[in-house]
Amino acid sequence: METFIFKGNDVVIPAEGWALHSIEAISTGEVPQVGKWLEIDGERSLPDGWRTVPRRTLWEVMGERTFAVANRLYAEMDWRTNSRFCGRCGSPMEDMEDRGRRCPSCGNTSYPVISPAVIVAVEKEGKLLLGHNRAFPGKRYSVLAGFVDLGESLEDTVKREIKEEVGIKVCDVEYFGSQSWPFPRSLMVGFRAKWLEGEIEVDGVEIDHADWFAPENLPEIPGSVSISRRLIDDFIARWS
Ligand SMILES: [Zn+2]
C-alpha cells in the first residue's frame, strides 16, 4: 500500500532513499485497501531534498489517482483528529470495530461526516452564468456553488444559493454528476439549471462580479479537471 506524508495542508515528497522509521510522526493510520498516512508537525522543517506540494494542486503535479488517494487518506486523518473527544461530554473517544468511534462514558457515537454542496451551471439563451468569488485567485470565474443547509433538498439548495448570490430565479434543475471534494470534507453535486427570471445582482459578500458568457467569449476558468470545469466544458460542447 502507498504511504503519504502530510504536513499541514501539504503532501510531503521525500528525497530518494528516505526511510519510514526516520520520520517523527504525530499521527499515523491507514485505510484498508487504500493506503497509509504519516502526519508530521506543520511547523517542522524538512530534511534537505524533501519538498511539499499543496493537496489542492496534487492533481496537476501527480495526476488524478494520486490526488484521490492522498485526499481520501487525509480525510480519514482529519476526521480522526476532529473526533478525539466526545462532542457531548468531552471524554476521549474509543475506536469501534466498524471504523466509527464511541464514547465510553455516555455512549455517543461518531462517524465521518461529509458536507454536501451543489455546483450549478445556469444557462440563459446560449450563455452561461459565471461568477468571480472573492476567494478565487486573480480574475478566475466559475459556476456558482454552495453548501446544503439543514432540511434542504439538493434542488432547494440550488434555487436558494443562486438567488442569494446573484439574485436570479432558476428552473429545470437537472442532475449532472458528482465529485468528492476534500476541501475540507465535501461532496460536490453538479446540476444544470435554466434562468427563469430576474437580473443579476451580486451579493457582494461571496461573489463580487457575475455575468452571462457566450462559449466564444469566456473569461479565465478553472484549469483542473474539477466538476466545475466539467460543467463548463459540457456547456461549451452544447452551445458552440
Ligand atoms: Zn460522551
Residues whose N, C-alpha, C, O or C-beta is under 5 A from the ligand:
A	BS01	ZN	C86 R88 C89 G90 S91 C103 S105 C106 G107 N108
